[in-house]
Amino acid sequence: MTTLLLTVALAATLALPMHWWPRLEAPHRRRLSIATSLAGLAFLVAALRSEGQRDTALRSLVLVGPATATAHASATASLYYYVLTGFCLLLGFTGLIASDPLARWLRPRALLSAAAVAWLVTLVRALLEKSAAPAVLVDAVGVTWLAPVAGAYLAIALEPRRSGARALVPELVRYAYAVRALVAAVGVTATRLGDGTHYDVSPLTEVAVAFSDRTWVFEPGSWTQLFWLTLLPQLVIWPAFTVVVGMAGAALAFALVPVPEIEAAAEPGAEASAPEPEASAPAPVDADEAPSAD
C-alpha cells in the first residue's frame, strides 16, 4: 500500500506540471524550467557518484490474469541517472529557450499538448526499464496515471462547460487513441524484437485466465499473442479506461475551478439595433427674441 501511494504521488508530481506548463504565466514557466534543469544537474552528479550494477525485474500486466515477471534488466547503477539527466535538461532548456513561443503554440492545441506528454512518458518509460531503474520510478512513469490529469487539463483548456460535459467525451476518445495507438505500436515492435521491456509480451506463452481454471497458450512473438495481449487491451480496453478515468478527473476539475461567467451569444440577425432618438420639434421662438433680417 505504501509503495502504491508513493507511486501515485510521484506520478502526480510529474504529470501536473508537464500538462499545465503551457498555461502557466511566463515567470512561473521560467521557474519551473530552472527547477527542472537543476534537477537534471543533480541527477548528473548522482550518476557520476554511482558505482556497480543494478538488476531489476520487469513485470507485464495481463488484464485476464495477474502481473507476471517477464524479464530482468541489468545495467550500470549510473545509467538510469543519465536517462533522468537527459530528460530533465531537455525539458528545462527547452522551457528556457523557447518558453513564450512554445507556450503560445501549445496553449490552443490542448489535445496535442496532452498527447505529447504521454508520448514523451512512453519513451522515457522504455529507457528507464532498459537502464534498470528502481521499480517505483518505472511504475510512476506510465501513461495509465496520466488519464485523470489529462481529463482535468482538457476540461479546463477546452471549457466544455459551455456546451455540456458530454462535449468532453469525444476529445477524451481522441486523446485515448492518440496515446494507446503509440503504446500498441511500441508493444508490437518490442514483442517482435524481444527487447526485454514490459512492452514485450513474448515471454508470456502461458497465461492463466482470472476467475477460471483455463490457461491460454501462445507461440512467442506470434500475431495471436500480440492480438490478445497487446492490440486488444491497448485499442479497446485501455481507451475505455482512459475515457472513464479522464471524465472523473474532469469532474474534479469542474468542482474545484469556478465556472467563468459566460456571455449569452446573440443569434445571427437577432441583434437588435438601438432605436434612434426621435427628433424633437424645434422649440418655439419668441417674436421679440427672433433675429431680424438685415
C-alpha positions as a Markdown table, in Angstrom:
| # | Residue | x | y | z |
|---|---|---|---|---|
| 1 | Met | 0.0 | 0.0 | 0.0 |
| 2 | Thr | 2.8 | 2.4 | 0.9 |
| 3 | Thr | 4.5 | 1.7 | -2.5 |
| 4 | Leu | 1.3 | 2.3 | -4.4 |
| 5 | Leu | 0.8 | 5.7 | -2.6 |
| 6 | Leu | 4.4 | 6.7 | -3.3 |
| 7 | Thr | 3.9 | 5.7 | -7.0 |
| 8 | Val | 0.7 | 7.7 | -7.3 |
| 9 | Ala | 2.3 | 10.8 | -5.6 |
| 10 | Leu | 5.3 | 10.6 | -7.8 |
| 11 | Ala | 3.2 | 10.2 | -10.9 |
| 12 | Ala | 1.1 | 13.2 | -10.0 |
| 13 | Thr | 4.2 | 15.3 | -9.3 |
| 14 | Leu | 5.4 | 14.6 | -12.8 |
| 15 | Ala | 2.1 | 14.8 | -14.6 |
| 16 | Leu | 0.6 | 18.0 | -13.3 |
| 17 | Pro | 3.4 | 20.5 | -14.2 |
| 18 | Met | 4.0 | 18.7 | -17.6 |
| 19 | His | 0.4 | 19.2 | -18.6 |
| 20 | Trp | -0.2 | 22.7 | -17.2 |
| 21 | Trp | 3.2 | 24.2 | -18.3 |
| 22 | Pro | 1.7 | 25.9 | -21.4 |
| 23 | Arg | -1.0 | 27.6 | -19.4 |
| 24 | Leu | 1.3 | 29.0 | -16.6 |
| 25 | Glu | 2.3 | 32.6 | -16.7 |
| 26 | Ala | 5.8 | 33.4 | -18.1 |
| 27 | Pro | 7.5 | 33.8 | -14.7 |
| 28 | His | 6.1 | 30.5 | -13.4 |
| 29 | Arg | 7.2 | 28.7 | -16.6 |
| 30 | Arg | 10.7 | 30.1 | -16.2 |
| 31 | Arg | 10.9 | 29.0 | -12.5 |
| 32 | Leu | 9.7 | 25.5 | -13.4 |
| 33 | Ser | 12.2 | 25.2 | -16.2 |
| 34 | Ile | 15.0 | 26.3 | -14.0 |
| 35 | Ala | 14.0 | 23.8 | -11.3 |
| 36 | Thr | 13.8 | 21.1 | -13.9 |
| 37 | Ser | 17.3 | 21.9 | -15.2 |
| 38 | Leu | 18.7 | 21.9 | -11.7 |
| 39 | Ala | 17.1 | 18.5 | -11.1 |
| 40 | Gly | 18.9 | 17.3 | -14.2 |
| 41 | Leu | 22.2 | 18.6 | -12.9 |
| 42 | Ala | 21.5 | 16.8 | -9.6 |
| 43 | Phe | 20.9 | 13.5 | -11.4 |
| 44 | Leu | 24.1 | 14.1 | -13.3 |
| 45 | Val | 26.0 | 14.4 | -10.0 |
| 46 | Ala | 24.3 | 11.2 | -8.7 |
| 47 | Ala | 25.3 | 9.4 | -11.9 |
| 48 | Leu | 28.9 | 10.4 | -11.5 |
| 49 | Arg | 28.9 | 9.1 | -8.0 |
| 50 | Ser | 27.2 | 5.8 | -8.7 |
| 51 | Glu | 29.1 | 2.5 | -9.0 |
| 52 | Gly | 28.3 | -1.1 | -9.6 |
| 53 | Gln | 25.4 | -2.8 | -11.4 |
| 54 | Arg | 21.7 | -2.8 | -10.9 |
| 55 | Asp | 19.2 | -5.6 | -11.6 |
| 56 | Thr | 15.5 | -5.1 | -11.8 |
| 57 | Ala | 12.6 | -7.5 | -12.5 |
| 58 | Leu | 10.2 | -6.2 | -15.2 |
| 59 | Arg | 6.5 | -7.2 | -14.9 |
| 60 | Ser | 3.8 | -7.2 | -17.6 |
| 61 | Leu | 0.2 | -6.7 | -16.5 |
| 62 | Val | -2.2 | -9.0 | -18.3 |
| 63 | Leu | -5.8 | -8.0 | -18.0 |
| 64 | Val | -7.1 | -11.5 | -17.8 |
| 65 | Gly | -4.6 | -12.6 | -15.2 |
| 66 | Pro | -2.1 | -11.4 | -12.6 |
| 67 | Ala | 1.0 | -9.3 | -13.2 |
| 68 | Thr | 3.9 | -11.5 | -14.3 |
| 69 | Ala | 7.6 | -11.0 | -14.2 |
| 70 | Thr | 8.7 | -11.3 | -17.9 |
| 71 | Ala | 12.3 | -10.1 | -17.9 |
| 72 | His | 15.2 | -8.8 | -15.9 |
| 73 | Ala | 17.1 | -5.6 | -16.7 |
| 74 | Ser | 20.7 | -5.3 | -15.8 |
| 75 | Ala | 22.7 | -2.1 | -16.3 |
| 76 | Thr | 25.3 | 0.1 | -14.6 |
| 77 | Ala | 24.0 | 1.8 | -11.5 |
| 78 | Ser | 24.5 | 5.2 | -13.1 |
| 79 | Leu | 22.6 | 4.6 | -16.3 |
| 80 | Tyr | 19.1 | 5.5 | -15.2 |
| 81 | Tyr | 20.5 | 8.7 | -13.6 |
| 82 | Tyr | 21.8 | 9.6 | -17.1 |
| 83 | Val | 18.4 | 9.0 | -18.6 |
| 84 | Leu | 16.8 | 11.3 | -16.0 |
| 85 | Thr | 19.6 | 13.9 | -16.6 |
| 86 | Gly | 18.8 | 13.9 | -20.3 |
| 87 | Phe | 15.1 | 14.1 | -19.8 |
| 88 | Cys | 15.2 | 17.0 | -17.3 |
| 89 | Leu | 17.8 | 19.0 | -19.2 |
| 90 | Leu | 15.9 | 18.6 | -22.4 |
| 91 | Leu | 12.7 | 19.9 | -20.8 |
| 92 | Gly | 14.4 | 22.6 | -18.7 |
| 93 | Phe | 16.5 | 24.1 | -21.5 |
| 94 | Thr | 13.6 | 23.9 | -24.0 |
| 95 | Gly | 11.4 | 25.7 | -21.5 |
| 96 | Leu | 14.0 | 28.4 | -21.0 |
| 97 | Ile | 15.0 | 28.9 | -24.7 |
| 98 | Ala | 11.5 | 28.7 | -26.3 |
| 99 | Ser | 9.2 | 29.4 | -23.4 |
| 100 | Asp | 6.9 | 32.1 | -24.8 |
| 101 | Pro | 6.6 | 30.9 | -28.5 |
| 102 | Leu | 6.2 | 27.2 | -27.4 |
| 103 | Ala | 3.6 | 28.1 | -24.8 |
| 104 | Arg | 1.7 | 30.2 | -27.3 |
| 105 | Trp | 1.7 | 27.4 | -29.8 |
| 106 | Leu | 0.7 | 24.7 | -27.4 |
| 107 | Arg | -2.0 | 26.6 | -25.5 |
| 108 | Pro | -4.7 | 26.4 | -28.2 |
| 109 | Arg | -3.7 | 22.9 | -29.0 |
| 110 | Ala | -4.7 | 21.3 | -25.7 |
| 111 | Leu | -5.3 | 17.8 | -27.2 |
| 112 | Leu | -1.9 | 17.7 | -28.9 |
| 113 | Ser | -0.2 | 19.1 | -25.8 |
| 114 | Ala | -1.7 | 16.4 | -23.6 |
| 115 | Ala | -0.9 | 13.6 | -26.1 |
| 116 | Ala | 2.7 | 14.8 | -26.4 |
| 117 | Val | 3.2 | 14.4 | -22.7 |
| 118 | Ala | 2.0 | 10.8 | -22.9 |
| 119 | Trp | 4.3 | 10.1 | -25.9 |
| 120 | Leu | 7.3 | 11.5 | -24.1 |
| 121 | Val | 6.4 | 9.5 | -21.0 |
| 122 | Thr | 6.2 | 6.3 | -23.1 |
| 123 | Leu | 9.7 | 6.9 | -24.4 |
| 124 | Val | 11.2 | 7.7 | -21.0 |
| 125 | Arg | 9.5 | 4.6 | -19.5 |
| 126 | Ala | 11.1 | 2.3 | -22.1 |
| 127 | Leu | 14.5 | 3.9 | -21.5 |
| 128 | Leu | 14.2 | 3.6 | -17.7 |
| 129 | Glu | 13.3 | 0.0 | -18.0 |
| 130 | Lys | 16.3 | -0.8 | -20.1 |
| 131 | Ser | 18.5 | 1.1 | -17.6 |
| 132 | Ala | 17.3 | -1.0 | -14.7 |
| 133 | Ala | 15.7 | 2.0 | -12.8 |
| 134 | Pro | 14.0 | 1.3 | -9.5 |
| 135 | Ala | 10.6 | -0.3 | -9.8 |
| 136 | Val | 8.7 | 2.6 | -8.0 |
| 137 | Leu | 10.1 | 5.1 | -10.5 |
| 138 | Val | 9.4 | 2.9 | -13.5 |
| 139 | Asp | 5.8 | 2.3 | -12.4 |
| 140 | Ala | 5.3 | 6.1 | -11.8 |
| 141 | Val | 6.4 | 6.9 | -15.3 |
| 142 | Gly | 3.4 | 5.4 | -17.1 |
| 143 | Val | 0.6 | 6.7 | -19.3 |
| 144 | Thr | -2.1 | 5.0 | -17.1 |
| 145 | Trp | -1.5 | 7.6 | -14.3 |
| 146 | Leu | -1.9 | 10.4 | -16.8 |
| 147 | Ala | -5.6 | 9.8 | -17.6 |
| 148 | Pro | -7.2 | 11.8 | -14.8 |
| 149 | Val | -4.7 | 14.6 | -15.1 |
| 150 | Ala | -5.3 | 14.8 | -18.9 |
| 151 | Gly | -9.0 | 14.8 | -18.3 |
| 152 | Ala | -8.7 | 17.6 | -15.9 |
| 153 | Tyr | -6.4 | 19.6 | -18.2 |
| 154 | Leu | -8.7 | 19.1 | -21.2 |
| 155 | Ala | -11.7 | 20.1 | -19.1 |
| 156 | Ile | -10.0 | 23.4 | -18.2 |
| 157 | Ala | -8.4 | 24.1 | -21.5 |
| 158 | Leu | -11.3 | 23.3 | -23.8 |
| 159 | Glu | -14.0 | 24.7 | -21.5 |
| 160 | Pro | -16.6 | 22.1 | -22.4 |
| 161 | Arg | -19.0 | 23.5 | -19.7 |
| 162 | Arg | -20.1 | 26.0 | -22.4 |
| 163 | Ser | -21.8 | 23.1 | -24.2 |
| 164 | Gly | -22.1 | 20.5 | -21.5 |
| 165 | Ala | -19.7 | 18.0 | -20.0 |
| 166 | Arg | -20.5 | 15.4 | -22.6 |
| 167 | Ala | -18.7 | 17.5 | -25.2 |
| 168 | Leu | -15.5 | 16.4 | -23.5 |
| 169 | Val | -16.1 | 12.7 | -24.3 |
| 170 | Pro | -15.1 | 12.9 | -28.0 |
| 171 | Glu | -11.9 | 14.8 | -27.0 |
| 172 | Leu | -11.0 | 12.1 | -24.5 |
| 173 | Val | -11.6 | 9.4 | -27.0 |
| 174 | Arg | -9.2 | 11.1 | -29.4 |
| 175 | Tyr | -6.7 | 11.5 | -26.6 |
| 176 | Ala | -7.1 | 7.9 | -25.6 |
| 177 | Tyr | -6.4 | 6.5 | -29.1 |
| 178 | Ala | -3.6 | 9.0 | -29.7 |
| 179 | Val | -1.9 | 7.6 | -26.6 |
| 180 | Arg | -2.8 | 4.0 | -26.8 |
| 181 | Ala | -2.1 | 3.6 | -30.5 |
| 182 | Leu | 1.6 | 4.5 | -29.8 |
| 183 | Val | 1.8 | 2.1 | -26.9 |
| 184 | Ala | 0.3 | -0.6 | -29.1 |
| 185 | Ala | 2.9 | 0.1 | -31.8 |
| 186 | Val | 5.7 | 0.1 | -29.2 |
| 187 | Gly | 4.3 | -3.2 | -27.8 |
| 188 | Val | 4.2 | -4.9 | -31.3 |
| 189 | Thr | 7.8 | -3.7 | -32.0 |
| 190 | Ala | 9.1 | -4.8 | -28.6 |
| 191 | Thr | 7.5 | -8.2 | -28.8 |
| 192 | Arg | 8.6 | -8.9 | -32.4 |
| 193 | Leu | 12.2 | -7.8 | -31.4 |
| 194 | Gly | 12.1 | -9.4 | -28.0 |
| 195 | Asp | 13.6 | -6.2 | -26.4 |
| 196 | Gly | 13.0 | -7.3 | -22.8 |
| 197 | Thr | 10.8 | -4.4 | -21.6 |
| 198 | His | 7.4 | -4.7 | -20.1 |
| 199 | Tyr | 6.0 | -3.9 | -23.6 |
| 200 | Asp | 7.5 | -7.2 | -24.8 |
| 201 | Val | 4.9 | -9.9 | -24.1 |
| 202 | Ser | 6.7 | -12.7 | -25.9 |
| 203 | Pro | 7.7 | -14.4 | -22.6 |
| 204 | Leu | 4.0 | -14.8 | -21.8 |
| 205 | Thr | 3.5 | -18.1 | -23.5 |
| 206 | Glu | 1.1 | -19.5 | -20.8 |
| 207 | Val | -1.4 | -17.1 | -19.3 |
| 208 | Ala | -3.8 | -18.2 | -16.6 |
| 209 | Val | -7.2 | -16.7 | -17.0 |
| 210 | Ala | -8.6 | -14.9 | -13.9 |
| 211 | Phe | -11.6 | -16.5 | -12.2 |
| 212 | Ser | -11.3 | -19.7 | -14.1 |
| 213 | Asp | -9.1 | -22.8 | -14.5 |
| 214 | Arg | -8.3 | -22.0 | -18.1 |
| 215 | Thr | -4.8 | -21.3 | -19.4 |
| 216 | Trp | -4.1 | -19.6 | -22.8 |
| 217 | Val | -1.0 | -20.9 | -24.6 |
| 218 | Phe | 0.7 | -18.7 | -27.2 |
| 219 | Glu | 3.6 | -19.0 | -29.5 |
| 220 | Pro | 6.3 | -16.4 | -28.6 |
| 221 | Gly | 6.0 | -13.3 | -30.7 |
| 222 | Ser | 3.1 | -14.6 | -32.7 |
| 223 | Trp | 0.3 | -12.4 | -34.0 |
| 224 | Thr | -2.2 | -14.3 | -32.0 |
| 225 | Gln | -0.3 | -13.5 | -28.9 |
| 226 | Leu | 0.0 | -9.9 | -29.9 |
| 227 | Phe | -3.7 | -9.6 | -30.7 |
| 228 | Trp | -4.8 | -10.9 | -27.3 |
| 229 | Leu | -2.1 | -9.5 | -25.1 |
| 230 | Thr | -1.3 | -6.2 | -26.8 |
| 231 | Leu | -3.7 | -5.0 | -29.5 |
| 232 | Leu | -7.0 | -5.9 | -27.9 |
| 233 | Pro | -6.1 | -4.3 | -24.5 |
| 234 | Gln | -4.4 | -1.2 | -25.9 |
| 235 | Leu | -7.0 | -0.5 | -28.6 |
| 236 | Val | -10.2 | -1.5 | -26.8 |
| 237 | Ile | -9.9 | -1.9 | -23.0 |
| 238 | Trp | -7.4 | 0.8 | -22.1 |
| 239 | Pro | -9.0 | 3.5 | -24.2 |
| 240 | Ala | -12.3 | 2.8 | -22.4 |
| 241 | Phe | -10.5 | 3.1 | -19.1 |
| 242 | Thr | -8.9 | 6.3 | -20.2 |
| 243 | Val | -12.2 | 7.9 | -21.1 |
| 244 | Val | -13.9 | 6.9 | -17.8 |
| 245 | Val | -11.0 | 8.0 | -15.6 |
| 246 | Gly | -10.5 | 11.1 | -17.6 |
| 247 | Met | -14.1 | 12.1 | -17.1 |
| 248 | Ala | -13.5 | 11.6 | -13.3 |
| 249 | Gly | -10.6 | 13.9 | -13.5 |
| 250 | Ala | -12.7 | 16.4 | -15.5 |
| 251 | Ala | -15.4 | 16.2 | -12.8 |
| 252 | Leu | -12.9 | 17.0 | -10.1 |
| 253 | Ala | -11.6 | 20.0 | -12.2 |
| 254 | Phe | -15.2 | 21.2 | -12.6 |
| 255 | Ala | -15.8 | 21.0 | -8.9 |
| 256 | Leu | -12.5 | 22.8 | -8.0 |
| 257 | Val | -12.4 | 25.5 | -10.6 |
| 258 | Pro | -15.1 | 28.2 | -10.6 |
| 259 | Val | -17.3 | 28.4 | -13.6 |
| 260 | Pro | -16.5 | 31.6 | -15.6 |
| 261 | Glu | -19.2 | 33.9 | -16.5 |
| 262 | Ile | -20.5 | 33.1 | -19.9 |
| 263 | Glu | -22.0 | 35.8 | -22.0 |
| 264 | Ala | -25.1 | 34.8 | -23.9 |
| 265 | Ala | -24.3 | 34.8 | -27.6 |
| 266 | Ala | -26.8 | 36.5 | -29.8 |
| 267 | Glu | -28.3 | 34.6 | -32.7 |
| 268 | Pro | -27.4 | 35.8 | -36.2 |
| 269 | Gly | -29.7 | 38.5 | -37.3 |
| 270 | Ala | -31.3 | 38.7 | -33.8 |
| 271 | Glu | -29.1 | 41.5 | -32.7 |
| 272 | Ala | -31.4 | 44.5 | -32.4 |
| 273 | Ser | -30.0 | 47.9 | -33.2 |
| 274 | Ala | -30.5 | 50.6 | -30.6 |
| 275 | Pro | -33.5 | 52.8 | -31.6 |
| 276 | Glu | -32.5 | 56.2 | -32.8 |
| 277 | Pro | -33.7 | 59.0 | -30.7 |
| 278 | Glu | -36.8 | 60.7 | -32.0 |
| 279 | Ala | -36.3 | 64.1 | -33.5 |
| 280 | Ser | -37.7 | 66.7 | -31.1 |
| 281 | Ala | -39.8 | 69.5 | -32.5 |
| 282 | Pro | -37.9 | 72.8 | -32.5 |
| 283 | Ala | -38.7 | 75.0 | -29.6 |
| 284 | Pro | -40.9 | 77.9 | -30.3 |
| 285 | Val | -39.0 | 81.2 | -30.7 |
| 286 | Asp | -40.4 | 84.3 | -29.1 |
| 287 | Ala | -41.0 | 87.0 | -31.6 |
| 288 | Asp | -39.1 | 89.6 | -29.6 |
| 289 | Glu | -36.0 | 87.3 | -29.4 |
| 290 | Ala | -36.2 | 86.3 | -33.1 |
| 291 | Pro | -33.2 | 87.7 | -35.1 |
| 292 | Ser | -34.1 | 90.4 | -37.5 |
| 293 | Ala | -33.2 | 90.1 | -41.1 |
| 294 | Asp | -30.9 | 92.9 | -42.3 |
